[in-house]
Amino acid sequence: MHFEFNDDQKEFRNHLSRFVDERVAPQAEALDESGDFPRQIMEELGELGYLGIKYPEEYGGAGLDEPHIYHAIFCEELARGSLGVGSALAMHTSTATFGLYKWGSEELKQRYLIPALQGKMVAAFGLTEPNAGSDAASIRTKAVRDGDDYVINGTKIFISNGTQANFVTIAARTAPGKGFDGISLLLVDTSTPGFSVGRRLEKFSNHCSDTAELALEDVRVPAANLLGEENMGLINLAQSLNDDRMMTAALSLGLSRAAFDASLRYSQEREQFGRPICKFQAVRFRLVDMLTRLESARLYTYYAASLADQGKDITKEAAMAKLMASEAANYICRMATQVHGGYGLMMEFPVQRFLRDSFFPLVAGGTTDIMKVIISKSLGI
Ligand SMILES: Cc1cc2nc3c(=O)[nH]c(=O)nc-3n(C[C@H](O)[C@H](O)[C@H](O)COP(=O)(O)OP(=O)(O)OC[C@H]3O[C@@H](n4cnc5c(N)ncnc54)[C@H](O)[C@@H]3O)c2cc1C
């Protein structure tokens, strides 16, 4: 296993890192308090061309040879400034636009993908339902063919960017009774009659990444909005779900770095018993444990991204990267509050936000248990 960043990737990170320090990190606290979707930041990143990292130049993308590595850097750096900003925008630039890019008609791409990559439209991805989370194949939302249209009925829950989205890739059952192979993907414009945001969901974590319940009542969309072959939606989505896990792994790395950096700094400034607390072995060892988990997860995540860029199947590696990085983030953020003592519990210190945010990657893109289910399949057991 080997991975090293090349000069172009380092330069890309430096450039983005400056943007994060100037435009994202200073707003993180206020966005966490207000829960506002980071629209201004999204528009700025769109103007700078960062939203199209994964896509070809003809749609306003960057046309990169190693989109997975660059997208991981994008997610890591944004999440270092704010996990909420990172996850809202990573969903937009990855899972929520992937189906449109991969299987959408040219007309749909002109109408939705180009403005999305410019930061002028927001995208969401709707798979999860109140009764179908880990068991995604049990979704009940139905799309019934009626002439040149599909008519969709159902409810989606926990949909990131849901209250803001201009369009949503909806997974719906098109063949009743079938399992994985009876589901299709349809692009739904959120201005279509019958589409509504049921409610914006309040959560303790990741505030400015908006989460919503969506209702679809006799939503009529043209059959041309079908993304990919009918009934093959979930099977086709396999690559996208791997990307979703890679994105969550990279977001976890950024959050971990923010928590580690804050803890190292604090341990050098805070004095007890006449010396900085980093001079106590217990604190030093805690920092060492945090860094070791961060660097291991980081190396593995970029290794998995580099395999994806070589066109390899990364089903196992994406699940391992996501498992490792999200669990590391949760541990690192918990240890960060310990390093901060009583101040770690105070709202004026960012570590409480880091800890709250660190619960999001444990669930997003599939839970820790589901990652283990996927990895164990590779063992043939
Ligand atoms: C903030 C947030 C944003 C999200 N954004 C989106 C989005 O944009 N689009 C979207 O479609 N979805 C989204 N999700 C949904 C997310 O993918 C699901 O929450 C996740 O897959 C888990 O499903 P569930 O919540 O229904 O939990 P459940 O599936 O009910 O799981 C409950 C518990 O049972 C365990 N469990 C379930 N099945 C198994 C099994 N086979 N083996 C072992 N353990 C098992 C789980 O690990 C978990 O601990 C989001 C979720 C959150 C919290």
The ligand as an SDF file (V2000), in Angstrom:
LIG
                    3D

 53 58  0  0  0  0  0  0  0  0999 V2000
  -27.9030   14.0120    9.1560 C   0  0  0  0  0  0  0  0  0  0  0  0
  -28.2400   12.9290    8.1790 C   0  0  0  0  0  0  0  0  0  0  0  0
  -28.1960   13.1910    6.8070 C   0  0  0  0  0  0  0  0  0  0  0  0
  -28.5770   12.2030    5.8990 C   0  0  0  0  0  0  0  0  0  0  0  0
  -28.6120   12.5030    4.5470 N   0  0  0  0  0  0  0  0  0  0  0  0
  -29.1980   11.6210    3.6920 C   0  0  0  0  0  0  0  0  0  0  0  0
  -29.4340   11.9860    2.3290 C   0  0  0  0  0  0  0  0  0  0  0  0
  -29.0720   13.0740    1.8780 O   0  0  0  0  0  0  0  0  0  0  0  0
  -30.0720   11.0980    1.5400 N   0  0  0  0  0  0  0  0  0  0  0  0
  -30.5040    9.8600    1.9790 C   0  0  0  0  0  0  0  0  0  0  0  0
  -31.0880    9.1110    1.2010 O   0  0  0  0  0  0  0  0  0  0  0  0
  -30.2810    9.4800    3.2720 N   0  0  0  0  0  0  0  0  0  0  0  0
  -29.6510   10.3360    4.1330 C   0  0  0  0  0  0  0  0  0  0  0  0
  -29.4410    9.9710    5.4530 N   0  0  0  0  0  0  0  0  0  0  0  0
  -29.9160    8.6700    5.9080 C   0  0  0  0  0  0  0  0  0  0  0  0
  -28.8240    7.7070    6.3300 C   0  0  0  0  0  0  0  0  0  0  0  0
  -28.2090    7.1390    5.2030 O   0  0  0  0  0  0  0  0  0  0  0  0
  -29.5130    6.6620    7.2320 C   0  0  0  0  0  0  0  0  0  0  0  0
  -29.8640    7.3250    8.4310 O   0  0  0  0  0  0  0  0  0  0  0  0
  -28.6430    5.4720    7.5250 C   0  0  0  0  0  0  0  0  0  0  0  0
  -28.4570    4.6990    6.3650 O   0  0  0  0  0  0  0  0  0  0  0  0
  -29.2190    4.5850    8.6300 C   0  0  0  0  0  0  0  0  0  0  0  0
  -30.5730    4.3100    8.4340 O   0  0  0  0  0  0  0  0  0  0  0  0
  -31.6080    4.5090    9.6720 P   0  0  0  0  0  0  0  0  0  0  0  0
  -31.3610    5.8680   10.2300 O   0  0  0  0  0  0  0  0  0  0  0  0
  -32.9650    4.2230    9.1820 O   0  0  0  0  0  0  0  0  0  0  0  0
  -31.1620    3.4630   10.7510 O   0  0  0  0  0  0  0  0  0  0  0  0
  -31.5640    1.8900   10.8100 P   0  0  0  0  0  0  0  0  0  0  0  0
  -31.3080    1.2630    9.4980 O   0  0  0  0  0  0  0  0  0  0  0  0
  -32.9190    1.7580   11.3870 O   0  0  0  0  0  0  0  0  0  0  0  0
  -30.5030    1.3690   11.8640 O   0  0  0  0  0  0  0  0  0  0  0  0
  -30.6920    1.4390   13.2760 C   0  0  0  0  0  0  0  0  0  0  0  0
  -29.5770    0.6360   13.9530 C   0  0  0  0  0  0  0  0  0  0  0  0
  -29.6420   -0.7370   13.5360 O   0  0  0  0  0  0  0  0  0  0  0  0
  -28.4020   -1.1410   12.9800 C   0  0  0  0  0  0  0  0  0  0  0  0
  -28.6430   -2.0780   11.8680 N   0  0  0  0  0  0  0  0  0  0  0  0
  -29.5830   -1.9940   10.8780 C   0  0  0  0  0  0  0  0  0  0  0  0
  -29.4590   -3.0140   10.0220 N   0  0  0  0  0  0  0  0  0  0  0  0
  -28.4100   -3.7600   10.4490 C   0  0  0  0  0  0  0  0  0  0  0  0
  -27.7690   -4.9420    9.9880 C   0  0  0  0  0  0  0  0  0  0  0  0
  -28.1620   -5.5720    8.8650 N   0  0  0  0  0  0  0  0  0  0  0  0
  -26.7160   -5.4270   10.6850 N   0  0  0  0  0  0  0  0  0  0  0  0
  -26.2660   -4.7950   11.7980 C   0  0  0  0  0  0  0  0  0  0  0  0
  -26.8350   -3.6680   12.2950 N   0  0  0  0  0  0  0  0  0  0  0  0
  -27.8900   -3.1550   11.6360 C   0  0  0  0  0  0  0  0  0  0  0  0
  -27.7460    0.1430   12.4820 C   0  0  0  0  0  0  0  0  0  0  0  0
  -26.3470    0.0150   12.3910 O   0  0  0  0  0  0  0  0  0  0  0  0
  -28.1810    1.1240   13.5610 C   0  0  0  0  0  0  0  0  0  0  0  0
  -27.3230    1.0250   14.6510 O   0  0  0  0  0  0  0  0  0  0  0  0
  -28.9870   10.9310    6.3680 C   0  0  0  0  0  0  0  0  0  0  0  0
  -28.9840   10.6600    7.7430 C   0  0  0  0  0  0  0  0  0  0  0  0
  -28.6240   11.6420    8.6390 C   0  0  0  0  0  0  0  0  0  0  0  0
  -28.6820   11.3340   10.1120 C   0  0  0  0  0  0  0  0  0  0  0  0
  1  2  1  0
  2  3  1  0
  2 52  2  0
  3  4  2  0
  4  5  1  0
  4 50  1  0
  5  6  2  0
  6  7  1  0
  6 13  1  0
  7  8  2  0
  7  9  1  0
  9 10  1  0
 10 11  2  0
 10 12  1  0
 12 13  2  0
 13 14  1  0
 14 15  1  0
 14 50  1  0
 15 16  1  0
 16 17  1  0
 16 18  1  0
 18 19  1  0
 18 20  1  0
 20 21  1  0
 20 22  1  0
 22 23  1  0
 23 24  1  0
 24 25  2  0
 24 26  1  0
 24 27  1  0
 27 28  1  0
 28 29  2  0
 28 30  1  0
 28 31  1  0
 31 32  1  0
 32 33  1  0
 33 34  1  0
 33 48  1  0
 34 35  1  0
 35 36  1  0
 35 46  1  0
 36 37  1  0
 36 45  1  0
 37 38  2  0
 38 39  1  0
 39 40  1  0
 39 45  2  0
 40 41  1  0
 40 42  2  0
 42 43  1  0
 43 44  2  0
 44 45  1  0
 46 47  1  0
 46 48  1  0
 48 49  1  0
 50 51  2  0
 51 52  1  0
 52 53  1  0
M  END
$$$$
